[in-house]
Amino acid sequence: MAVTDLPRAMLIDMDDTILSAYGRPEIAWNTITTEFAAELAPLPPDMVATALLAYARQFWSTPSRSGGSSSARRGG
């Protein structure tokens, strides 16, 4: 299947500052995955949102990624 209708721009939230900054990322991810349900098929939107949230929580629970240690803030 060829992709013919590409977006003009894409916003990538690599560090969760956009979706997590407001304290309720589950609302944002559920809204986004519902909006893109056709593109995510056959996976249900709620399953994708749950997986994204679980991965983000696991990823940011590591002190070196979350800024929880002094060595992370110093860059080493």
C-alpha positions in Angstrom: 0.0 0.0 0.0 1.5 3.3 -1.0 1.1 6.4 1.1 -0.1 9.3 -1.1 -1.5 11.8 1.3 1.4 12.8 3.5 1.0 15.5 6.2 2.6 18.8 5.6 4.2 18.7 9.1 4.6 16.3 12.0 5.1 17.0 15.6 7.1 14.4 17.5 7.0 14.5 21.3 10.3 12.6 22.0 10.5 13.6 25.7 6.8 13.6 26.6 6.9 17.4 27.3 3.8 18.1 25.3 1.4 15.2 26.3 2.7 14.7 29.8 3.3 18.3 30.7 -0.4 18.8 31.5 -0.9 15.9 34.0 -3.4 13.9 32.0 -1.6 12.3 29.1 -4.2 9.5 28.9 -6.8 11.9 27.7 -4.5 13.2 25.0 -3.4 9.7 23.9 -7.0 8.4 23.8 -8.1 11.3 21.7 -5.2 11.0 19.3 -5.5 7.2 18.9 -9.3 7.5 18.4 -8.8 10.1 15.7 -6.3 7.9 13.9 -8.2 4.6 14.4 -8.3 3.8 10.7 -4.5 4.2 10.4 -3.9 2.1 13.6 -6.2 -0.7 12.5 -6.4 -3.6 13.2 -5.3 -2.5 16.7 -8.1 -0.8 18.7 -7.3 2.8 19.7 -7.6 2.1 23.5 -5.1 -0.7 23.2 -2.6 1.6 21.4 -3.1 4.4 24.0 -2.7 2.0 26.9 0.6 0.6 25.4 2.0 4.1 24.7 1.2 5.3 28.3 2.7 2.1 29.8 5.9 2.5 27.7 6.2 6.2 28.5 5.8 5.6 32.3 8.4 2.8 32.2 10.8 4.8 30.1 10.6 7.9 32.3 10.7 5.9 35.6 14.5 5.4 34.9 16.3 8.1 37.0 18.8 8.9 34.2 16.0 9.7 31.8 13.8 11.6 34.2 16.5 13.8 35.6 16.2 12.0 39.0 20.0 11.7 39.5 22.7 14.4 39.6 24.8 12.5 37.0 21.9 12.8 34.5 21.7 16.5 34.9 25.4 16.9 34.4 25.2 14.8 31.2 27.1 11.8 32.4 
